[in-house]
Amino acid sequence: MKDADILLEWRNDPETRKASHNTAEVQRNDHISWLSRTLGNPDRRLYVAEENGDPVGTVRADFSDGVWELSWTVSPRARGRGVAKRMVAVLANEISDPIRAEVKTGNISSARIAEHAGMVFERETDGVLHYMRAALG
Ligand SMILES: CC(C)(COP(=O)(O)OP(=O)(O)OC[C@H]1O[C@@H](n2cnc3c(N)ncnc32)[C@H](O)[C@@H]1OP(=O)(O)O)[C@@H](O)C(=O)NCCC(=O)NCCS
């Protein structure tokens, strides 16, 4: 919960909104109730990546039908220096179940991030690229 404000700031950053399925600005009270539901949801894990103790990004993992769907955001102040590639790959390597990700067409950085984490492009539907990686081991 101590990360609530930084997560909301990143969520409402214009680039993050553009990359999200829901592009609307999120209000603080809605964010707080979303975060408290998230923290109590056994099928959802929310990670904050830190560099020297400073929060630089977040990855969410949602479990459904045997697959973890990953989504990610990097702090606008920490972009363009490999944070997303590293944090998503670290989490992907910790998950032995299959993983997937949805990336909007044109989000070239995130397509590279998904591939770097071992996911492969499967198909495109309605402007969304679907990436998938089978179970490890
Ligand atoms: C997309 C986002 C996560 C990238 O984070 P980042 O830490 O800057 O990414 P990285 O530095 O790890 O770079 C990832 C790849 O994208 C490329 N890249 C980075 N910035 C880029 C830019 N402005 N234009 C084109 N490519 C870019 C990098 O070169 C790298 O690929 P490469 O190493 O194969 O060359 C970040 O910009 C962000 O949070 N955006 C808003 C939210 C979002 O898009 N979330 C993803 C939804 S699926």
The ligand as an ORCA input file, in Angstrom:
! r2SCAN-3c Opt
* xyz 0 1
  C       7.273      0.399    -22.769
  C       8.104      0.619    -21.510
  C       7.692     -0.414    -20.464
  C       9.573      0.448    -21.876
  O      10.359      0.523    -20.684
  P      11.923      0.799    -20.779
  O      12.536      0.446    -19.483
  O      12.146      2.159    -21.316
  O      12.354     -0.286    -21.898
  P      13.815     -0.839    -22.133
  O      14.803      0.250    -21.882
  O      13.960     -2.139    -21.425
  O      13.793     -1.071    -23.710
  C      13.097     -2.143    -24.298
  C      13.332     -2.156    -25.778
  O      12.640     -1.083    -26.394
  C      13.542     -0.276    -27.130
  N      13.158      1.107    -26.894
  C      13.229      1.806    -25.742
  N      12.749      3.039    -25.907
  C      12.362      3.103    -27.210
  C      11.780      4.108    -28.015
  N      11.489      5.320    -27.527
  N      11.496      3.824    -29.316
  C      11.797      2.597    -29.826
  N      12.338      1.607    -29.110
  C      12.624      1.859    -27.820
  C      14.910     -0.562    -26.577
  O      15.887     -0.323    -27.559
  C      14.789     -2.000    -26.169
  O      14.987     -2.884    -27.238
  P      16.448     -3.443    -27.642
  O      17.224     -3.580    -26.372
  O      16.131     -4.730    -28.282
  O      17.032     -2.427    -28.529
  C       7.922      2.037    -20.923
  O       8.176      2.985    -21.924
  C       6.540      2.258    -20.392
  O       6.296      2.022    -19.209
  N       5.622      2.708    -21.248
  C       4.258      2.944    -20.869
  C       3.532      1.690    -20.457
  C       3.628      0.550    -21.433
  O       3.799      0.722    -22.633
  N       3.482     -0.651    -20.892
  C       3.533     -1.857    -21.666
  C       2.148     -2.309    -22.034
  S       2.269     -3.882    -22.867
*
